[in-house]
Amino acid sequence: MSEPELRRDAINKPVPEYPGDSRLKHHTGVAVAGIQFAPNGTMTEVRVLEAPDEAIAAAVKASVSAWTFAPVYIGGKAIAISGKLVFYFRIAGKEATVISPAEKFL
């Protein structure tokens, strides 16, 4: 499923916290999580495929593990879905933010 569709169908989608140590070290960049959720919409797998550091990877895994989705139906039957989610960890001046692609270009 595409990332825009995943974000649209997410019911609960907490944004990762920017880890304090990563902020202090000015670690910035992109984090990518590979996910799979069950037919009932609960998360079954989260793999961090890319992250600027281990603390950011752990923050992404923790927050994305709590995501839930509206069930997706094909032919009247709910199915498991997989996809990827991207988060941008950015520091501008004294402000550290985590941005999702949907917010990035607004």
C-alpha positions as CSV (number, residue, x, y, z in Angstrom):
1,M,0.0,0.0,0.0
2,S,1.4,3.5,-0.8
3,E,2.4,5.8,2.0
4,P,-0.3,8.3,1.4
5,E,-2.9,5.5,1.6
6,L,-1.3,4.2,4.8
7,R,-1.4,7.6,6.4
8,R,-5.0,8.1,5.3
9,D,-6.2,4.8,6.7
10,A,-4.3,5.1,10.0
11,I,-6.6,5.6,12.9
12,N,-3.9,6.1,15.6
13,K,-0.6,7.5,14.3
14,P,1.7,8.9,17.0
15,V,4.7,10.8,15.6
16,P,8.1,9.7,16.9
17,E,9.7,11.7,19.6
18,Y,13.0,13.3,18.7
19,P,15.5,11.7,21.1
20,G,17.3,14.1,23.3
21,D,20.8,12.6,22.7
22,S,20.2,12.8,18.9
23,R,19.2,16.5,19.2
24,L,22.3,17.3,21.3
25,K,24.5,15.6,18.7
26,H,22.5,17.3,15.8
27,H,21.7,14.0,14.2
28,T,19.2,14.7,11.4
29,G,17.9,12.9,8.3
30,V,15.4,10.4,7.1
31,A,14.0,7.4,9.0
32,V,12.1,4.7,7.1
33,A,10.0,2.0,8.7
34,G,8.7,-1.1,6.9
35,I,5.4,-2.2,8.4
36,Q,2.8,-4.9,8.2
37,F,-0.6,-4.8,9.8
38,A,-3.2,-7.6,10.4
39,P,-6.6,-7.8,8.8
40,N,-8.1,-6.3,12.0
41,G,-5.8,-3.2,11.6
42,T,-3.3,-3.9,14.4
43,M,0.4,-3.7,13.7
44,T,2.1,-7.0,13.4
45,E,5.6,-6.0,12.2
46,V,7.8,-2.9,12.3
47,R,11.3,-2.9,10.8
48,V,13.4,0.3,10.8
49,L,15.1,0.1,7.4
50,E,17.0,3.4,7.7
51,A,17.6,6.0,10.4
52,P,20.2,8.6,11.3
53,D,21.2,6.8,14.5
54,E,20.1,4.0,16.9
55,A,18.1,6.3,19.2
56,I,16.1,7.6,16.3
57,A,15.5,4.1,15.0
58,A,14.2,3.1,18.5
59,A,11.9,6.1,18.6
60,V,10.5,5.3,15.2
61,K,9.9,1.7,16.1
62,A,8.2,2.6,19.4
63,S,5.8,5.1,17.9
64,V,5.0,3.2,14.7
65,S,4.3,0.0,16.7
66,A,1.4,1.9,18.3
67,W,-0.2,2.7,14.9
68,T,-3.6,1.2,14.1
69,F,-5.4,1.1,10.8
70,A,-8.9,0.8,9.5
71,P,-9.3,-2.7,8.0
72,V,-8.8,-2.9,4.2
73,Y,-11.2,-5.1,2.3
74,I,-10.9,-6.8,-1.0
75,G,-13.8,-8.9,-2.2
76,G,-15.6,-8.4,1.2
77,K,-12.7,-9.9,3.1
78,A,-10.3,-7.9,5.4
79,I,-6.6,-8.4,4.4
80,A,-3.1,-7.9,5.8
81,I,-1.3,-4.9,4.4
82,S,2.4,-3.9,4.2
83,G,4.2,-0.7,3.2
84,K,6.7,1.9,4.3
85,L,6.5,5.1,6.4
86,V,9.0,7.9,6.2
87,F,9.8,10.5,8.8
88,Y,12.2,13.5,8.5
89,F,14.2,14.4,11.6
90,R,15.2,18.1,11.3
91,I,16.9,20.7,13.4
92,A,16.5,24.3,12.5
93,G,18.1,26.7,14.9
94,K,17.2,25.5,18.4
95,E,14.1,23.7,17.2
96,A,14.1,19.9,16.6
97,T,11.1,18.6,14.7
98,V,9.9,15.3,13.2
99,I,8.0,15.8,9.9
100,S,6.0,13.3,7.9
101,P,5.9,13.6,4.1
102,A,2.3,14.7,4.3
103,E,3.4,17.7,6.4
104,K,6.7,18.3,4.6
105,F,5.3,20.0,1.5
106,L,2.4,22.0,3.1
